[in-house]
Amino acid sequence: MSENYKISRRKFIYSSGCICGASLILPSCTEVIMSDRKQFNILSDNFLYSKTFPAYDNFKSQTKLITGTSEYNNLVEIGFRIRDAINIYYQNNGENNPTNNFEWEFILVDDDQTKNAWCMPGGKIAIYTGILDVTKNTNGLASVMGHEIAHAVAKHSVERASRGALLQTGTSLIDIFSGGKLGQINQATGMNTVGLLSQIGIMNPFSRTQESEADYLGMIFSSLSGFDIRETKMLWERMKEANKGKEPPQFMSTHPSSSKRIKDLSEWENNIILDYPPIVLS
């Protein structure tokens, strides 16, 4: 097994992922399960679930969903297959399973114009029919779902909410200590200058870190579930073609560019296939 690609020691160990210098926030420093990347969390799962589960239900009540079709059945089968593989993986390795308190649910949104998928904390996944034109097949769809599930497993929403709360508090304190200078700058420019700089310089790169991590962990989950992860880079080649001329500059984006993703996925592919073979699901 290549040490560079072992989950517990790979390159996702970012020192910037958690700012543990102050004793005030030290208890909030954790590690992303399976990657050991430091992260800063101040919100509990239960608190976040209390907000996001009702939002997910509200979305379902106001959205046209597809059920009972072969596409929907395939979506659900893939989702629970990945779920089962994750459960067995953690059980076999004697590790704490971060999905123990998940309430898994998978929905197919009837929207052919939207090439998108997203997740909410606790295993709430939504796939839009528009992305099925890009996934093309079961392995392609498994790649998308593995990525979204990885966001939930790595608790990226909790991390982003925590970081956002920290930034908001920090900006307010700086404005107070500077005698209101930040507020004056915003008023003079007619825009939230500090917020924009924070978004470009902190939150967007931070989000790209999460996206790359979800790409990597998603490939592992798909491989453990018995899907062909060689389809993942082909999926992103198709996505790149579909988004041709529409991608913003990477420094303005919360996602890595398609080209960057394809390069990373190609580098990870062989090692993941060898190190994380399919788990036998009972």
C-alpha positions as CSV (number, residue, x, y, z in Angstrom):
1,M,0.0,0.0,0.0
2,S,1.5,3.4,-1.0
3,E,2.0,5.5,2.1
4,N,1.1,8.6,0.1
5,Y,-2.4,7.3,-0.5
6,K,-3.2,5.7,2.8
7,I,-6.3,7.4,4.2
8,S,-4.9,8.1,7.6
9,R,-1.8,9.8,6.3
10,R,-2.7,11.3,3.0
11,K,-2.3,14.9,1.8
12,F,-5.6,16.1,3.3
13,I,-3.8,16.8,6.6
14,Y,-4.1,20.5,6.3
15,S,-2.8,22.6,9.2
16,S,-5.2,25.4,8.2
17,G,-8.2,23.2,8.6
18,C,-8.4,23.9,12.3
19,I,-7.3,26.9,14.3
20,C,-6.6,25.4,17.7
21,G,-4.2,27.9,19.1
22,A,-6.6,29.5,21.5
23,S,-7.8,27.5,24.5
24,L,-11.2,29.0,24.1
25,I,-11.9,26.9,20.9
26,L,-9.6,24.0,21.6
27,P,-12.5,21.6,22.4
28,S,-13.9,22.3,19.0
29,C,-11.0,20.9,17.1
30,T,-11.7,17.5,15.5
31,E,-10.5,15.4,12.6
32,V,-12.4,14.4,9.5
33,I,-13.1,10.7,9.7
34,M,-10.9,8.7,7.3
35,S,-8.7,11.6,6.3
36,D,-7.3,13.0,9.6
37,R,-7.7,16.5,8.2
38,K,-8.1,18.9,11.1
39,Q,-11.4,20.7,11.2
40,F,-13.1,23.3,13.4
41,N,-16.6,22.4,14.6
42,I,-18.7,24.2,17.2
43,L,-22.1,22.9,16.2
44,S,-23.5,19.5,17.3
45,D,-25.1,17.0,14.9
46,N,-28.3,17.2,16.8
47,F,-28.5,21.0,16.5
48,L,-27.8,20.9,12.8
49,Y,-30.3,18.0,12.2
50,S,-33.0,20.0,14.0
51,K,-32.6,22.7,11.3
52,T,-31.9,20.7,8.2
53,F,-34.3,17.8,8.5
54,P,-37.3,20.1,8.5
55,A,-35.8,22.0,5.6
56,Y,-35.3,18.8,3.6
57,D,-39.0,17.8,4.3
58,N,-40.1,21.3,3.3
59,F,-38.1,21.0,0.0
60,K,-39.7,17.7,-0.8
61,S,-43.2,19.1,-0.1
62,Q,-42.7,22.0,-2.6
63,T,-40.7,20.1,-5.3
64,K,-41.8,17.7,-8.0
65,L,-40.2,14.4,-7.2
66,I,-40.0,11.2,-9.2
67,T,-40.7,7.9,-7.5
68,G,-41.5,4.4,-8.7
69,T,-39.4,4.5,-11.9
70,S,-36.3,2.5,-12.8
71,E,-34.2,5.6,-12.5
72,Y,-35.5,6.3,-9.0
73,N,-35.2,2.6,-7.9
74,N,-31.6,2.6,-9.2
75,L,-30.8,5.8,-7.3
76,V,-32.1,4.3,-4.0
77,E,-30.4,1.0,-4.6
78,I,-27.0,2.8,-5.1
79,G,-27.5,4.9,-2.0
80,F,-28.3,2.0,0.3
81,R,-25.5,-0.1,-1.2
82,I,-23.0,2.7,-0.4
83,R,-24.5,3.0,3.1
84,D,-24.1,-0.7,3.8
85,A,-20.5,-0.7,2.5
86,I,-19.7,2.2,4.8
87,N,-21.3,0.4,7.8
88,I,-19.4,-2.8,7.2
89,Y,-16.1,-1.0,6.6
90,Y,-16.2,0.8,9.9
91,Q,-17.4,-2.4,11.7
92,N,-14.6,-4.5,10.2
93,N,-12.0,-1.9,11.1
94,G,-13.3,-1.3,14.7
95,E,-13.7,2.4,14.1
96,N,-16.4,4.8,15.2
97,N,-19.0,5.0,12.4
98,P,-19.9,8.7,11.7
99,T,-23.1,7.7,10.0
100,N,-24.6,5.9,13.1
101,N,-27.0,8.8,13.7
102,F,-27.9,9.3,10.0
103,E,-31.5,9.1,8.7
104,W,-30.7,8.1,5.2
105,E,-33.0,9.3,2.4
106,F,-32.6,9.7,-1.3
107,I,-34.8,11.7,-3.6
108,L,-34.9,12.2,-7.4
109,V,-35.9,15.8,-8.4
110,D,-37.9,16.2,-11.7
111,D,-35.8,18.9,-13.2
112,D,-34.1,18.2,-16.6
113,Q,-32.6,21.7,-16.8
114,T,-30.5,21.4,-13.6
115,K,-27.3,19.3,-13.6
116,N,-26.9,19.2,-9.9
117,A,-26.9,17.0,-6.7
118,W,-26.6,18.0,-3.1
119,C,-26.7,16.6,0.4
120,M,-27.8,17.8,3.8
121,P,-26.3,16.6,7.1
122,G,-27.5,13.2,8.3
123,G,-27.7,11.4,4.9
124,K,-30.3,13.5,3.1
125,I,-29.4,13.4,-0.6
126,A,-31.1,15.0,-3.6
127,I,-30.3,14.2,-7.3
128,Y,-31.7,16.2,-10.2
129,T,-32.8,14.4,-13.4
130,G,-30.7,16.9,-15.4
131,I,-27.5,15.3,-14.1
132,L,-28.5,11.9,-15.4
133,D,-27.6,13.1,-18.9
134,V,-24.0,13.4,-17.6
135,T,-23.8,10.4,-15.4
136,K,-25.0,8.2,-18.2
137,N,-24.8,4.9,-16.3
138,T,-25.0,3.3,-12.9
139,N,-21.3,3.7,-12.2
140,G,-21.4,7.4,-13.1
141,L,-24.4,7.9,-10.8
142,A,-22.6,6.1,-8.1
143,S,-19.7,8.5,-8.5
144,V,-22.0,11.5,-7.9
145,M,-23.8,9.9,-5.0
146,G,-20.5,8.7,-3.4
147,H,-19.3,12.3,-3.6
148,E,-22.5,13.7,-1.9
149,I,-22.5,11.0,0.7
150,A,-18.8,11.9,1.4
151,H,-19.8,15.5,2.2
152,A,-22.2,14.2,4.8
153,V,-19.8,11.6,6.3
154,A,-17.0,14.2,6.6
155,K,-19.6,16.6,8.2
156,H,-18.7,19.4,5.8
157,S,-21.9,21.3,6.4
158,V,-21.2,21.4,10.2
159,E,-17.6,22.6,9.4
160,R,-18.7,25.4,7.1
161,A,-21.4,26.6,9.4
162,S,-18.9,26.7,12.2
163,R,-16.3,28.6,10.1
164,G,-19.0,31.0,9.0
165,A,-20.0,31.8,12.5
166,L,-16.3,32.3,13.5
167,L,-15.7,34.7,10.6
168,Q,-18.8,36.7,11.3
169,T,-17.8,37.1,15.0
170,G,-14.2,37.9,14.1
171,T,-15.3,40.6,11.6
172,S,-17.6,42.2,14.1
173,L,-14.8,42.3,16.7
174,I,-12.3,43.9,14.2
175,D,-14.9,46.5,13.3
176,I,-15.3,47.4,17.0
177,F,-11.6,47.5,17.8
178,S,-10.9,49.6,14.6
179,G,-13.4,52.2,15.7
180,G,-15.9,51.2,12.9
181,K,-13.4,51.5,10.1
182,L,-14.7,48.4,8.4
183,G,-18.2,49.7,8.4
184,Q,-17.0,53.0,6.9
185,I,-15.2,51.2,4.1
186,N,-18.3,49.2,3.3
187,Q,-20.4,52.4,3.3
188,A,-18.0,54.2,1.1
189,T,-17.7,51.4,-1.5
190,G,-21.4,50.4,-1.4
191,M,-20.5,46.8,-0.9
192,N,-19.4,44.3,1.8
193,T,-15.7,44.6,1.0
194,V,-14.5,42.6,4.0
195,G,-17.1,39.9,3.3
196,L,-16.1,39.7,-0.3
197,L,-12.4,39.4,0.6
198,S,-13.2,36.7,3.2
199,Q,-15.3,34.8,0.6
200,I,-12.5,34.8,-2.0
201,G,-9.6,34.4,0.3
202,I,-11.0,32.1,3.0
203,M,-14.3,30.5,2.4
204,N,-13.9,29.6,-1.3
205,P,-10.5,27.9,-0.9
206,F,-11.9,26.2,2.2
207,S,-14.9,25.0,0.1
208,R,-12.6,23.7,-2.6
209,T,-10.7,21.7,0.1
210,Q,-13.9,20.1,1.1
211,E,-14.9,19.4,-2.6
212,S,-11.5,17.7,-3.2
213,E,-11.9,15.7,0.0
214,A,-15.4,14.6,-1.1
215,D,-14.1,13.6,-4.5
216,Y,-11.4,11.4,-2.8
217,L,-13.6,9.9,-0.1
218,G,-16.5,9.4,-2.6
219,M,-14.2,7.3,-4.8
220,I,-13.4,5.2,-1.9
221,F,-17.0,4.7,-0.9
222,S,-17.9,3.8,-4.5
223,S,-15.0,1.3,-4.7
224,L,-16.0,-0.3,-1.4
225,S,-19.5,-0.6,-2.7
226,G,-18.4,-2.5,-5.8
227,F,-18.8,0.2,-8.4
228,D,-16.3,0.9,-11.2
229,I,-14.6,4.1,-10.1
230,R,-12.8,4.4,-13.5
231,E,-16.1,6.0,-14.6
232,T,-15.5,8.9,-12.2
233,K,-13.0,10.8,-14.3
234,M,-15.0,10.1,-17.4
235,L,-18.0,11.6,-15.6
236,W,-16.0,14.8,-15.0
237,E,-14.8,14.8,-18.6
238,R,-18.5,14.8,-19.6
239,M,-19.2,17.5,-17.0
240,K,-16.4,19.6,-18.3
241,E,-17.8,19.4,-21.8
242,A,-21.3,20.2,-20.6
243,N,-20.0,23.3,-18.7
244,K,-17.7,24.5,-21.5
245,G,-17.2,28.2,-21.3
246,K,-19.4,28.5,-18.2
247,E,-17.0,27.8,-15.3
248,P,-15.9,30.8,-13.3
249,P,-12.2,31.4,-12.6
250,Q,-11.2,28.9,-9.9
251,F,-10.3,31.6,-7.4
252,M,-14.0,32.8,-7.6
253,S,-15.4,29.3,-7.4
254,T,-16.3,27.1,-4.4
255,H,-15.5,24.1,-6.5
256,P,-12.2,22.9,-8.1
257,S,-12.2,23.3,-11.9
258,S,-13.2,20.2,-13.9
259,S,-9.6,19.9,-15.2
260,K,-8.2,19.9,-11.7
261,R,-10.7,17.3,-10.7
262,I,-9.9,15.0,-13.6
263,K,-6.2,15.3,-12.9
264,D,-6.7,14.4,-9.2
265,L,-9.1,11.6,-9.9
266,S,-6.7,10.1,-12.4
267,E,-3.9,10.2,-9.8
268,W,-6.0,8.5,-7.1
269,E,-7.7,5.9,-9.2
270,N,-5.3,3.0,-9.2
271,N,-4.4,3.2,-5.6
272,I,-8.0,3.3,-4.5
273,I,-8.9,0.3,-6.6
274,L,-6.0,-1.7,-5.0
275,D,-6.4,-0.4,-1.4
276,Y,-10.2,-0.4,-1.1
277,P,-11.6,-3.4,-3.0
278,P,-15.3,-4.1,-2.9
279,I,-16.8,-5.3,0.4
280,V,-19.0,-8.4,0.3
281,L,-22.5,-7.2,1.2
282,S,-24.7,-9.7,2.8
